[in-house]
């Protein structure tokens, strides 16, 4: 019985931390990665192909969820511990204004994570192994920072403790934004990316001055979405009207993330 009790406790703890790490879920991350891959420059595409060759893939979508998946790999326990705080940023004020010493102490937030791994990816003096790992984190973190609840300002663990009813079942707002809204389309990631890529080009918000940290701007954009009226549903119920209003918002964030990820990779991997 003691062994069983310990196993159950370990299982509960592992489940408890999963929602905080994931953004969009595999579907959303794959969509963003595919959208970016469609718009890589020839130089960036060639370098992605070279870096991913040992993984037996050329697809960014295949590696897009890896930074979440390592939490279940005992061999990656140290890396997971080092990077788990890099998947999100908690805004400590309601104005969604990013102040590094306050929101990202010692670089431990998604903005700091992007700054670090983009630099590693673009540094040709680094080993291929280090740059391959950096590529995985960059692809993932660009997705994370565009998920509104990975940059919120409420004391609810990114919507994880905000309970809702969705599709007749109990859930939480974070999980709805991770995957529930997107899965309502009933499309796989390739079809979803194709649908989003055939619409008009994503119009990106104008840069916010000072424009020296685009990753901070992307986080601020996400935070402001969470403060809009109705984002936290009245009565804690996700109904058809909520989906009708918020699904286009989620899809716009996917499109913005895909376009921006392509730009980041094209710049970092330019010859």
C-alpha angles and dihedrals in degrees: 000000000000090000091049091048091052091049092052092048091050091048092050092049092050091050091047094061098043098084093053092057102044126080123182090348121240093307096057095041091050092049092052092047092049092048089052094046091055089060103042119129116244090254094050092045091052093049092047089052091049095047094047096045093097087055089057091237141092094195123108087200090064092060100032096099098038095103088060095043095057090073087075095048114088089200089062097044094115094048091048091052090050096048108031092094090053094072096077146014126223114215107213096201131052094238092075091228114155115226109173099213090050105036099028111029111188090355094292100145138073092271091054090043092056093047091053100043096042088055092050092047093053095046108097090191089068120091120263089245092056093045092047090053090047090052090056092051094046092051091049100041094051085058093046096052091054093054102095096218092056087068105037131142101212127099095243103099093257094313093309092120094042101097120209142172113240127173090350094304137099115257140137131254094249092056091047090056093041094058117330097083093044096046089055085077089063092218130131117235096263093051091043092052090047091052093049094043094053094057121083116297115280110263107223122214115255115265115268117229126279087043095189097106113044092173090062090051091052090052092048090051090053092047093052090053090059090055095055117112111267097019087110098051122238111250091010090271124133103208134171092273091054091052091047091054102036103036092071088050091053092047092050088054089051091052093046091048092050093050093045093046089054090051092049092050094043090054097041094045099040113128 
